[in-house]
Amino acid sequence: EAQVTQNPRYLITVTGKKLTVTCSQNMNHEYMSWYRQDPGLGLRQIYYSMNVEVTDKGDVPEGYKVSRKEKRNFPLILESPSPNQTSLYFCASRYGAQIYNEQFFGPGTRLTVL
Amino acid sequence: QKEVEQNSGPLSVPEGAIASLNCTYSDRGSQSFFWYRQYSGKSPELIMSIYSNGDKEDGRFTAQLNKASQYVSLLIRDSQPSDSATYLCAVKGSGGSNYKLTFGKGTLLTVNP
């Protein structure tokens, strides 16, 4: 089944404790991105990747890191999480940068930072 | 910063009625527009895309685009309780941002039985 997977789905952590949210897709998609979704603010892009080893900042990159060492994986790293990073996170992928290709979303990761 | 604006709602309609969702965008060069549906706690799913001025119909859904007015809408005919969700308008950027989708904040639709 073609899908985007994220792990963990739920995470409660404490300020300053490094964490990684994994994202994997099995569709051989080139383009992957991370969003956060907050009430009243909508979906905002954190980072995106056009292909392996090609990443760039989205609209709200502060406090996050990403890497793209393999085509299928695009982990989101929070080196020192803070309470304002409490949010619902979505990974997404699509074939190529062209927007004509449908963008698929993962199931989401609900993160709480205490 | 390119913007996509939607009424946050909630928009409440009776079952069987037409629900009308609206979206305006600031990037005059945008060429591609999308509607996503998102159930509470779930991920967004694509329901319609539109690239040309006019109407595009798919089942009970009709997307309407007016590039001159920078306006895109989604009509849902014969609304069902299962249509109750948040609807996100997304716009493809132009020029150097043509890889980027910008989302509106979404409109919450409630269909009452």
Interface residues (C-beta under 8 A of the other chain):
Chain A: Y31 Y35 G40 L41 G42 L43 R44 Q45 Y48 M50 G58 D59 F90 A97 Q98 I99 Y100 E102 Q103 F105 G106 P107 G108
Chain B: Q1 S8 S32 G41 K42 S43 P44 E45 L46 S49 L88 K92 N98 Y99 K100 L101 F103 G104 K105 G106
